[in-house]
């Protein structure tokens, strides 16, 4: 085989299935034969033309699981046939100021998979070896793929908030991120409150690990959280700044609101709310490759799995449209072996 299939996108949602020549990876890189790739809302950066040059063809996708089938010069500690994953961050450079201070997530010379370099809506992908994640046996490609981005995002948000075991943790939004956030929070030993609009997802939230369900359309979510003792941490996954604002008052003293949903509108908070009680609001952007290995190991041990809908690579544009329409329950995954 001398070529492989890939879906390129230009402009806004102009997908095109192409045949590309198979090439050897550059120094410091490996070639991965893709087995599965999750479809994430962040794929919109490529598919909606939100890039420096929207007319330059780009292959979206950054929740990639596959097998190494070629290794470039200078790569150490990797072997052909190894199961690996690739998330949104394509591997730190090791040379910039951020890397020299150990802040690999904010490396200033890090490719963004599926956005600044080609991603996983394809049968093959080339990536920096520093961005590779070892995928443990026991996790299927379809289960592992969404954990590499959606899973890591909420896992790292909980690590950042540092709530003590047994304290109340709230997860806002029961969707692609939130349905995983409930599982992580429960498995980490927290008392868990799910916050969402309406009651349609209440039963599911309890099955995923929630001890309490708060319908934000029927009651003040901040007051409801305070009646439960106040939240040591709130993981905000919904893409609404207004709905996040409504949660701030539900934080306990020293409570931490971590924002992972990229809302277009601002979050508003009074200075007094933060000063009195020492409350914190911060954002969290995914994590490093080694943190992702911790995430996968924890997910395997604790039985954390995404709820997925699986489509073949040939239906990538349909999968993307399905996800963007908000109809996915809850992560769409492309199976490149189908």
N, C-alpha and C positions, 0 to 999 in steps of 0.2 A: 504494500500500500504506500503510495507516494503523496496522497492528499488526505485531508480531513475536512469534515463539514463544520461550518460555523455560521451563526446568525449575526450579521453586521447590522448596525443601525446608524442612520444619518438623520439630520434634522430632527423632526418630532415624530417618533413612532414609525419611521420608514425602515422596516425590517427587510432584510434580504438574505436568503440562504445562499452561501457561497462555498466553493471548494478552494481550500488553501493548500499550498505546498508544505509538506512536512520538512522542517529545518532543524538543525542541531542547536541546542540551547547555547546562549552566550556564556562567557565566563561568569561564574557565580550564580548561574541559573540552572534550573532543571526543567525538563519537559514532563508534564503530567498528562496521562491518558484519563480523561474525565469519565467518572461513573455516574455522578449525580451533581446537580447544581440547583440550589434554592433560588427562588424568585423573590427578591426583597424590594421594599418600597424605595430604597436608596438606588435601585437600578434606574429610577427616573432621572438621575443625573445624566446618564448616557442616553436613555430612550426618549427623553423629552427635550433633548438638545441643550441641556444646562451645562455646557462645557465651553472651553475657550474657543474651540473650532467645531461647532456642531455638524459641519459638513464632512469632517474627516471620519471615515468608517471606524466604529468601535464595537467590540463584542462585549455586551453587558454580562453581569453575573459575578458574584463574589462569595457565594456560599458553596465552595467547590470541594468535592471529595473524589479522589482518584488514586492512581498508581503511578509512581515514577517509572518512566520508560527510557529516559536519556538524561545524562548528567554532563553539565558544562565543566570546563577547566576551573580548578581552584575550589570546587565544592568538596567539603569534607563531611564525614559522618552521615552520609546518605547512600542508599544503594538502590539499584534497579529492582523493581517489584515491591518497594516499600509503599504501604498505605499512608497517604498524606491528605491533609486538607489545606485550604487556603481561604482566609477571610478577607474582609474589606481592606485591611492594611497589608500591603504587598511585601513587607520586609524592610527593616530599618537599614540605614546606610552604614552606621557605626562610626561616622566621621563628623557629623554636625554637632553643634553645641548641645542640642537636646540629647543625642545619643551619648555624648561624652559625659553627661550628667545622669545617664541611666533612664532618661525619659523617652523610651523607644516609641511610645504611642504618638508622641508629638515630634517625631523625626521630621526635619524640614525637607528631606530628600527621599521621601517614601512614596512609592507608587500606590495609587488607589485602584485596586483590582476592579475591572469592569467600568472604570471611569477615566483614568489617565493611561491605563494599559489594558489590553484585551483580557476579558474574563471568561467565564465558564459556560456561556450559551454556545458550547462548542464541544467537539470530541477531544480536543487537545488544548493545553494552555501552557505558556512559559512563565515561570515565576522565579523571583529571587529565592535562593535557598534559605535566607534568614526569615522569610515569611511563611515557611512550611510548618504545619502542625501535624504531629504524629496522631493517627487515628487508631484507637485501641480496637482489638478484636472484640466482638460483642456488640458493636454499633454498626448497623447497616449503613450503606452510603446515603440512603434516603433519610434515615433518622439523624445521621451525623451532620448532614449539610446545613439545615437551619440552625443547629446549635453553634455553628462556627461564627455566626453573626448575631442573629436574634437572641440565641441563648447566651452567648458571651456578653452581649450588651447588658442584659438584666443581671447576669451573674456578677459582672464587674461593678455595676451600680450598687449592688448589695455589699460588695467588698469595700467600696468607697464610703458608704454610709456607716459601716461598722456598728450596726445595732447589736446589743447584747442578746445572746440566746434567750428565748422566752419572752422578749419584748414584742410589742405590737408593730408589725410592718404592714403598711397598706400598699396595694398595687392598684393603680388607676388605669382602667382600660383593659378589657378582657379580649384582646385580639392577638395578632401575631407575636407581639412581645409579651403582653400581659398574661397570656395563658401559660407561658413558660415562667414568667416571674412568680406566679402563684406557686408553681412546683418548687422552684429554687428556695423561695422564702420558707415554705413549709418544711422542706428537707433540711434546711439549715437550723431548724429548731425554733422558729418564730411563731407567735400567734399572728394569724394572717387575716387581714380584712381586704376584701375585693371591693373596688369602687367602680361603678359603671352606671350608665343611664338605662332605666327600665329594669324589668325583672326577668327578661328572657334568658339571661345567662347565669341566673342565680344558682340553678341546680348544677350546671357545669362547673361554676366557680368552686362550689363545695367539693365536687368530685376531684378537682385539681389541687385541693389543699386549703381552701379558704375556711376559716372558722366563722367569719362574719361576712355578710353581704350588705353593702350600702347602695341603695338606689339614689343616685345624685339628682334625679329628676323629681323625687318625692320628698327629699329631706336635705338639710344643709349638711354636706359631707364633713365639713370641719367640726360642726357640733356633734355629729354622730361619732367621729373619731375621738373627740374629747370625752364623750360619755363612756367610751371603751377604755379610757385612761390616757389617751393621747398617743400618737404614733412616734415611735423612735425613729422610724424611717418611712418615707413615702417614695415609691418608685413611680414616676409619672410617665406613662407611655402614650397617652392620647395626644393627638396633634392639635391641641387647643390650649392656648395660653390662658384664656378665660377660665377654663375648667381647672387648670393648675392653680391659678390664683385662688380659687375657692377652697383649695386644700390646705393652704399655708397655715390657717388658723387651727388645723387639726394636729399640728406637730406638738409633741411633748417638749418640755424643757430639754435643751440640747438636741432636739430632733433635727433631722436632716432630710430635706426634699431633694431628690436626685432626678433631674430631667433627662430623659432619653428620647422623648418624642419631639421631633423637630416641628414645633408649632410656628405658623407664620405670624401670629399676633403675640404681643409681649405678655410677660408675667408681671403683675403689679403687686407690690408689697410695701407696707409702711415700715419705716426704719424702726419704730418702736416694737413692732412684732418680732423683728430679728434681734434687737438689742436686749429686750427683756425676755429672758429665757435662753439667750445664746443660740438661737436657731440658725440653721444654715441652708442655703439654696445653692446647688451647684449643678453643672452638667457633666455627663459622662459619655465618652466616645469609645465604644468597643474596648479592645485590649490587645496585648502583644501575643505573639505566637506561643510563648511558653505559658502565658496565662490561659490561652485557649486550650492547651493540653491539660492544665488543671481543671478547666471547665468540663472537658470531655470525660476525664477520669471520674470526676464527681458525678456527672450525669449518668455514666455507666453504672457506678456503684449504687446510686440512689434511685435508679429507674426513671429518670427524667427523660421524657420523649416528646417531640413535637407532634401536634396533630397535623397531618399532611394530606394534600391532594397531589397525586402523581400524574404527570403527563410526559409523553415522549419528547425528545429534543425537537422533532419535526413540528411540534405545536407550541414552540416557544413564544411566538407573538400572541397566541391565544392565551397562554398561561400568564403573560404579562398583563394583558387586558383584563383578565379575570381578577388578578391581584389588585390592579389599580381601581377597579370598580368596587372594591371592598367586599367582593363575594366569596373570597377564599376563607375556608375554615380549617386551619388558620394559616398554614404555610403551603405554598405551591412549590413542588420540586420537579425539576426536569430529570428524567431518567435517560441518560444517553446510551444505555445498553438495550433499551426497548426497541 
